């Protein structure tokens, strides 16, 4: 059996995965002042605006709701893209190790 080398899997993919995980942490982690991340504050504000509209008069600030909705969607999309990329790197490593084991 030959050694597991860069030809099988480039470890740079894992270092990139760490960068992507750091991005997720930055987006979702509490801030230095122990405050919640902006995405959480935006989601809570979005909930409050929609709750007030549905629960009370039906009146709502459509522009504010759309703005917050877009902001939260952007964050979720960014987190998902990073998470999927990390998963892809791990799947690639799994495949490289499995294939190498069979050789």
C-alpha positions in Angstrom: 0.0 0.0 0.0 1.4 3.4 -1.0 1.6 6.4 1.3 -1.3 8.9 1.4 -0.1 11.9 -0.4 -1.2 15.2 -1.9 -2.1 13.3 -5.0 -4.9 11.7 -3.0 -6.1 14.8 -1.2 -4.7 18.3 -0.8 -4.8 19.3 2.9 -5.3 22.9 1.8 -9.0 22.0 1.5 -9.1 21.5 5.2 -7.4 24.8 5.9 -10.0 26.4 3.7 -12.7 24.6 5.6 -11.3 26.2 8.8 -11.6 29.6 7.2 -15.2 28.9 6.3 -16.0 27.7 9.8 -14.4 30.9 11.1 -16.7 32.9 8.8 -19.7 31.0 10.3 -18.5 31.7 13.8 -18.0 35.4 13.0 -21.6 35.7 11.7 -23.2 33.6 14.5 -21.0 34.2 17.5 -21.8 36.6 20.3 -19.9 39.8 20.0 -17.1 41.0 22.3 -19.6 43.0 24.4 -21.5 39.7 25.0 -24.2 41.0 22.7 -25.9 38.6 20.3 -25.0 38.5 16.7 -26.7 41.0 14.4 -28.5 38.2 12.6 -30.2 37.3 15.8 -31.2 40.9 16.6 -32.5 41.2 13.0 -34.5 38.0 13.3 -36.0 39.1 16.6 -36.9 42.5 15.2 -38.5 40.8 12.1 -40.5 38.6 14.4 -41.7 41.6 16.4 -42.8 43.5 13.3 -44.6 40.6 11.8 -46.2 39.6 15.2 -47.4 43.1 15.7 -48.9 43.3 12.2 -50.6 39.9 12.6 -51.7 40.2 16.2 -52.9 43.7 16.2 -54.0 46.0 13.4 -52.5 44.4 10.3 -50.6 47.7 9.8 -46.9 47.1 9.1 -43.8 48.7 7.8 -43.4 46.7 4.6 -40.1 48.3 3.7 -38.6 47.5 7.1 -39.8 43.9 7.0 -38.4 43.4 3.5 -35.1 44.9 4.5 -34.7 42.7 7.6 -35.9 39.7 5.7 -33.3 40.3 3.0 -30.6 40.8 5.7 -31.5 37.6 7.5 -31.7 35.6 4.3 -28.3 36.8 3.2 -26.8 35.6 6.5 -28.5 32.3 6.4 -27.4 31.8 2.7 -23.8 32.7 3.7 -23.8 30.2 6.6 -25.3 27.5 4.4 -22.8 28.0 1.6 -19.9 27.9 4.0 -21.4 24.8 5.8 -21.9 23.0 2.5 -18.4 23.8 1.4 -17.0 22.4 4.6 -19.1 19.3 4.2 -17.9 18.9 0.6 -14.3 19.0 1.8 -14.9 16.4 4.4 -16.7 14.2 1.9 -13.7 14.6 -0.5 -11.3 13.5 2.2 -13.5 10.6 3.1 -13.6 9.5 -0.5 -9.8 9.9 -0.9 -9.1 7.9 2.2 -11.6 5.2 1.2 -10.1 5.0 -2.3 -6.6 5.0 -0.9 -7.4 2.1 1.5 -8.7 0.0 -1.4 -5.4 0.4 -3.4 
